[in-house]
Amino acid sequence: MIPGDQGFRKLTRFLKDLGGEVRVVYEAGPCGYELYRRLRKTDIQCEVAAPSLTPRKPGERVKTNRRDAFKLARYNRSGELTLISVPDEGRESLRDLVRGRQAVQKDLVSIRHQILKLLLRYGHRYRDGKAWTARFSRWLESKSITLAGEYSTFVLEEMQVTLTAREEQLARFDEEIEQAACKPEYEPYVSALRVLRGIDTLSALVILSELGDLRRFPTAPQLMAAIGLVPSEYSTGDKTNRFSITKAGNAHVRHIAIQAAWQYQRRPGEGRTLHRRRQSQSQELIEIARKCDRRLNRKFSRMTGRGKRSVIAAVAVARELIGFIWAVGQVVHP
């Protein structure tokens, strides 16, 4: 919990009266990084630990704040805590923007499903193409749809009002994201990431806001592990057992990577849009992107050709795509 101004002054006096080197650590939580920033401004060394990676003893069944504080202090002194990279206020604000957009997109998909299921319950099914096209919207707004029951029509109209509101809200978020991507501090990084197939403005900003400077990861496999795209493993002696990916790490970047990986099903080639993105970039970045096209398309084809399900192949391709994103981050960084 973040202390108020009086509580913070009391905490600061207590820490400074301890004498010697004082180090503060706490686990990341819903209260964000305000305490971290305020302590840093008063020249008190503060770190934030990743709660999912804090060591826990299986036999411990008692949890109190005092015990947790002693445990964090011991682990921090012995160097066993995994500390997170705290974003600056600008990057945290950008992260709020892209996460807000994802929340609106999720709400939009939900209300669309609700409308389709309501129509289906009353025997109305659109048969002239795919749903949520311009023709579908005209069919939905037509007077030919009648629902039995006293209140069903009212429910459908309210759902349509919610749908329109979500679509307008999503458009406002997209406009704000496009403006953010054009800022001088973000534009070079976004343009560099967009040389990769499947990575557009929104995807690039998600990577930037969630991960920041990729140079803090010494190797590409470390970045893959931080996102949770490496296989989980339980091995002992001469037995090696590997299972599905760990899913331990940043779920937002993992989702973006897997969605982008589906683009590598197609044969590598540069369309007009991709060619326009690459022509203003350095030759080093273009070579990385072309190598990425060839390698990931070949991997997708080989895996599906051996009988692997396409969803499994997409995850494997996403893991290697993260490696190319790491390579771009070594050339151009925020």
Summary of the structure (lengths in Angstrom):
residues: 334
radius of gyration: 24.9
end to end distance: 31.3
largest distance: 78.7
contacts: 888
relative contact order: 0.08
helix: 61%
strand: 6%
